[in-house]
Amino acid sequence: MKSPDVRAVLFDVFGTLVDWRTRVAREVAGLAAGMGVPVDAGAVADAWRAMYQPSMRAVRSGRRPWTPLDVLHRESLDVLLPRFGLDAATPADRHALTMAWHRLDPWHDTVPGLLRLSARFTIAPMSNGNVALLEDLARHGGLPWHRILGAETSRAYKPLPQAYLRAVGALGLRPGQVMLCAAHNDDLAAARAVGLRTAFVPRPAEHGPGQRTDLAPTGPWDVVATDIPDLAGLLGT
């Protein structure tokens, strides 16, 4: 698809551009080893990620005031650790583990694809991550953003409509001039519902070897690519 209307390509980050599970599991394993506690580090990472959407629900509903993702991640971790026998982790341990989300490695195709796209389009994250987290990911992984649109931009968590529309407004563009690329069909459905263009890129290893979701597109997305360089090619870069 080559569309002169698209001026910016925005990206979901966790899972789409960076591999959260490998890093989080590695750092969990290191903490557990230091404590002498046997643990399935992948299961801890999966359980922590499973708390991601529920932790944002109270903020989305208005029952809780705006709260950055770093705070939600830490609160979820404090609930999670006793379930795996890691409740003796110190505050310093817990902070260091929470900051693992700032050190996630990009998938191998992410940076080459973003560099190609950046020659023609404004590129930026459209993520539930807070700005400091996204800045750290950019420094850690060499993500060549033109802008950092953290969740503070909209003070709303996806998939609320304002999470997409306020990010688009921050770029001074109309929804039809912006494409969201994501590995998650529900994210794309919410973006399409408010007028954004959409691109699906599968990440079949995001949730480890047992992944059963988002293995293929399930909606009428504008573009379906195999990876980020393929997306760049399909968009004419």
Secondary structure, 3 states (H helix, E strand, C coil): CCCCCCCEEEECCECCCEEHHHHHHHHHHHHHHHHCCCCCHHHHHHHHHHCHHHHHHHHHHCCCCCCCHHHHHHHHHHHHHHHHCCCCCCHHHHHHHHHHHHCCEECCCHHHHHHHHHCCCEEEEECCCCHHHHHHHHHHHCCCCCCCECHHHCCCCCCCHHHHHHHHHHCCCCHHHEEEEECCHHHHHHHHHCCCEEEECCCCCCCCCCCCCCCCCCCCCCEECCCHHHHHHHCCC
